[in-house]
């Protein structure tokens, strides 16, 4: 490893290491209760949710929360009874059965990570890039996570076993030019484990880009320590890209901005992807402040995701029409590079499309005069060409909560 560059510094006190933050994290409802983050009544009501989906919040992120059910930071971290997916009316179950072959739209593998797995720990959907699943561990388990069902302790299909079969697959699949490191969070690995992996990828000449998807700049900026920054600053045979995941401007704290600035000084390319979340960031004012702040920090907001069909996340959904309208309004307020593409990941592993393109057309609409009832629509979408299939049409069922639901 090269000598540590003197210009790389840290704003965190010496005892506030990322490991200590993780050790002090709140990992269950009892921890949240004991630290006064939730009430006894809430802990009792949410007990089954803490058993169903993991809970982890770093002390750093917990300090950003306000003691209000409407706090956008709190909504991303604290369990809610809304994570119990609602019973659907007959028209919705019939439509879901027609479009997806199941009575509910949500699915534990919403974007086909498992369906497109080609070896242990690796998903290969598109011809020239593949996903390497490094760890099921995260600094925080976000309530909206599209891998929410995969991150339970008993998940074995994506994260167990040696990386050697995946690395052999990468060596033999010479068409792959980019590898995406994901999880969980790939930066939950130790520096030594990351260095070993990057050196192994370094020896695969046809891989020209390594993209690291991590939310730690948001939930644990302490992770970007001097040793990690120096590791990323080494001379690699590939370009390094870090994709952060800021959803709200309140997350752009001085600590987060400092970590992003230090990353830029290593020469790494910085991108951000957000999820459009009902009751958290679905307003022009919120999104424009977030994307402008990222852009001025040197981070390009390249994707705004439509929510995936993940169990326990129905209350976060918005309509495609609402998302299209919001992004359209952003164009008059932000410079071009600060406006992300609005993206849909087609269920069952058919790939991503832009919801701002002509590749999506509404077929049928389910709209009630009573706004307290479920709304929805069926769309025809054209899936992109992947390594296995040519571009082809698919149907997408866009079902979303009533407008009053998030405020209950």
Residue pairs with C-beta under 8 A, 6 or more apart in sequence:
1 195
1 227
1 230
1 231
1 234
2 230
2 233
2 234
3 230
4 226
4 227
4 230
5 230
5 233
7 265
8 226
8 229
8 230
8 233
8 262
8 265
8 266
9 226
9 262
10 222
10 225
10 226
10 262
11 254
11 255
11 258
12 221
12 222
12 255
16 222
17 222
17 225
18 139
18 216
18 220
18 222
18 223
18 225
21 58
21 59
21 60
21 139
21 220
21 222
22 58
22 139
22 220
24 58
24 59
25 31
25 56
25 57
25 58
25 59
25 139
25 140
26 32
26 35
26 37
26 55
26 56
26 57
26 59
26 62
27 55
27 56
28 50
28 55
29 38
29 43
29 46
29 47
29 50
29 55
29 79
30 43
31 55
32 38
32 43
32 55
32 57
32 78
33 39
33 40
33 42
33 43
35 62
37 57
37 62
37 65
37 78
38 46
38 78
45 81
46 79
46 80
46 81
49 79
49 80
49 81
49 83
49 84
50 79
52 83
52 312
53 79
53 83
53 141
53 143
53 148
53 149
53 151
53 152
53 312
54 141
54 151
54 152
54 153
55 79
55 141
56 138
56 139
56 140
56 141
57 77
57 78
57 140
58 139
58 140
58 219
58 220
60 219
60 220
60 221
60 222
60 255
61 73
61 77
61 139
61 140
61 218
61 219
61 220
62 77
64 73
64 250
64 251
64 253
65 71
65 73
65 74
65 77
65 78
66 73
66 74
67 74
68 74
69 75
70 279
72 247
72 248
72 250
72 279
72 280
72 281
72 286
73 248
73 250
73 251
75 143
75 277
75 279
75 280
76 142
76 143
76 144
76 247
76 248
76 277
76 280
77 140
77 142
77 143
78 143
79 143
80 143
80 315
82 314
82 315
82 405
83 143
83 312
83 313
83 315
84 312
85 104
85 106
85 311
85 312
85 314
86 314
86 401
88 96
88 103
88 104
88 374
88 399
89 374
91 366
92 366
92 374
92 376
92 399
93 103
93 104
95 366
95 376
95 378
95 397
95 399
96 102
96 103
96 104
96 105
96 397
96 399
97 103
99 105
99 378
99 395
99 396
99 397
100 107
100 347
100 348
100 397
105 309
105 347
105 397
105 399
106 309
106 310
106 311
106 312
106 313
106 314
107 309
107 310
107 311
107 347
107 348
108 149
108 150
108 310
108 311
109 115
109 149
109 150
110 146
110 308
110 309
110 310
110 345
110 347
111 146
111 308
111 345
111 346
111 347
111 349
112 123
112 125
112 347
112 348
112 349
112 350
113 123
113 131
113 133
113 147
113 150
113 158
113 349
114 123
114 157
114 158
115 348
115 349
116 123
116 124
116 125
116 349
117 123
117 157
117 158
118 124
118 130
118 169
119 165
119 166
119 168
119 169
120 160
120 161
120 162
120 165
120 166
121 132
121 133
121 134
121 158
121 159
121 161
121 163
121 165
121 166
122 130
122 131
122 132
122 133
122 165
122 166
122 169
122 170
123 130
123 131
123 133
124 130
124 131
124 169
124 173
124 176
124 387
125 131
125 349
125 351
125 386
125 387
126 351
126 384
126 386
126 387
127 175
127 386
127 387
128 175
128 176
128 177
128 178
129 176
129 177
129 178
129 179
129 180
130 169
130 170
130 173
130 176
130 178
130 179
130 180
131 179
131 180
131 182
132 163
132 166
132 170
132 179
132 180
132 181
132 182
133 158
133 159
133 182
133 183
133 184
134 159
134 163
134 181
134 182
134 183
134 184
134 186
134 188
134 189
134 197
135 159
135 183
135 184
135 185
135 186
135 188
135 189
136 150
136 151
136 155
136 158
136 159
136 183
136 184
137 183
137 184
137 185
137 188
138 145
138 151
138 183
138 184
138 185
138 188
138 215
138 219
139 185
139 188
139 215
139 216
139 219
139 220
139 223
140 215
140 219
140 220
141 148
141 151
142 215
143 312
143 313
143 316
144 275
144 277
144 307
144 310
144 313
144 316
145 151
145 310
145 313
146 307
146 308
146 310
146 313
146 345
147 183
147 184
147 310
148 310
148 311
148 312
148 313
149 155
149 310
149 311
149 312
150 157
150 158
151 184
159 183
159 184
163 197
163 200
167 200
167 201
167 204
170 176
170 179
170 201
170 204
170 207
171 204
174 206
175 206
175 387
176 206
176 207
177 206
177 207
177 208
177 209
178 207
178 208
178 209
178 210
178 211
179 201
179 207
179 209
179 210
179 211
180 211
180 213
181 197
181 210
181 211
181 212
181 213
182 213
183 213
185 214
185 215
185 216
186 194
186 212
186 213
186 214
187 194
187 212
187 214
187 216
187 223
187 228
189 197
191 227
191 228
191 231
194 228
194 231
195 231
198 210
198 231
198 234
198 236
201 207
201 210
201 238
202 236
202 237
202 238
205 237
207 237
207 238
208 237
208 238
208 239
209 238
209 239
209 240
209 241
210 236
210 238
210 239
210 240
210 241
211 241
211 242
211 243
212 240
212 241
212 242
212 243
213 243
213 245
213 273
214 223
214 242
214 243
214 244
214 245
215 244
215 245
216 223
216 224
217 223
217 224
217 242
217 244
217 246
217 256
217 259
217 260
217 263
218 244
218 245
218 246
218 247
218 251
218 256
221 253
221 255
221 256
221 258
221 259
222 255
223 259
224 259
224 262
224 263
229 262
229 263
229 265
229 266
232 240
232 242
232 263
232 266
232 268
233 266
233 267
239 269
240 267
240 268
240 269
241 268
241 269
241 270
241 271
242 263
242 268
242 269
242 270
242 271
243 271
243 272
243 273
243 302
244 260
244 270
244 271
244 272
244 273
244 299
245 272
245 273
245 274
245 275
246 252
246 256
246 272
246 274
246 290
246 294
246 299
247 274
247 275
247 277
247 280
247 281
247 290
248 280
248 281
248 286
248 290
249 286
249 289
249 290
249 293
252 290
252 293
252 294
252 297
257 297
260 270
260 297
260 298
260 299
261 297
261 298
263 270
264 270
264 298
270 298
270 299
270 300
271 299
271 300
271 301
271 302
271 303
272 294
272 299
272 300
272 301
272 302
272 303
272 340
273 301
273 302
273 303
273 304
273 305
273 340
274 281
274 287
274 290
274 301
274 303
274 304
274 305
274 340
275 304
275 305
275 307
275 316
276 282
276 304
276 305
276 306
276 307
276 318
276 323
276 326
276 342
277 307
277 316
277 318
278 315
278 316
278 317
278 318
278 400
278 401
278 405
278 406
279 315
279 316
279 406
279 407
280 286
280 316
281 287
281 290
282 318
282 322
282 323
282 326
283 326
284 326
284 329
284 330
284 333
287 304
287 326
287 330
288 330
288 333
288 334
290 301
291 301
291 330
291 334
291 338
291 339
291 340
292 334
292 338
294 300
294 301
294 338
295 301
295 334
295 335
295 337
295 338
300 337
300 338
301 338
301 339
301 340
302 340
302 341
303 340
303 341
303 343
304 323
304 327
304 340
304 341
304 342
304 343
305 343
305 344
305 345
306 318
306 320
306 323
306 342
306 343
306 344
306 345
306 355
307 313
307 316
307 317
307 318
308 345
308 347
309 347
314 401
315 401
315 405
315 406
317 399
317 400
317 401
318 400
319 375
319 377
319 398
319 400
320 344
320 355
320 360
320 377
320 379
320 398
321 377
323 342
323 355
324 342
324 355
324 356
327 339
327 340
327 342
327 356
330 339
331 339
341 354
341 356
342 354
342 355
342 356
343 352
343 353
343 354
343 355
344 352
344 353
344 354
344 355
344 360
344 381
344 396
345 351
345 352
346 352
346 353
346 381
346 383
346 394
346 396
347 396
350 383
350 386
350 389
350 392
350 394
351 383
351 384
351 386
352 384
353 359
353 360
353 381
353 382
353 383
353 384
359 381
359 382
360 379
360 380
360 381
360 382
360 396
361 379
361 380
362 377
362 378
362 379
363 377
363 378
363 379
363 380
363 395
364 377
364 378
365 376
365 377
366 374
366 375
366 376
366 377
366 399
367 375
368 374
368 375
371 402
371 403
371 404
372 402
372 403
372 404
373 402
374 399
374 400
374 401
374 402
375 399
375 400
375 402
376 397
376 398
376 399
376 400
377 397
377 398
378 395
378 396
378 397
378 398
379 395
379 396
379 398
380 393
380 394
380 395
380 396
381 393
381 394
381 395
381 396
382 391
382 392
382 393
382 394
383 389
383 391
383 392
383 393
383 394
384 391
385 391
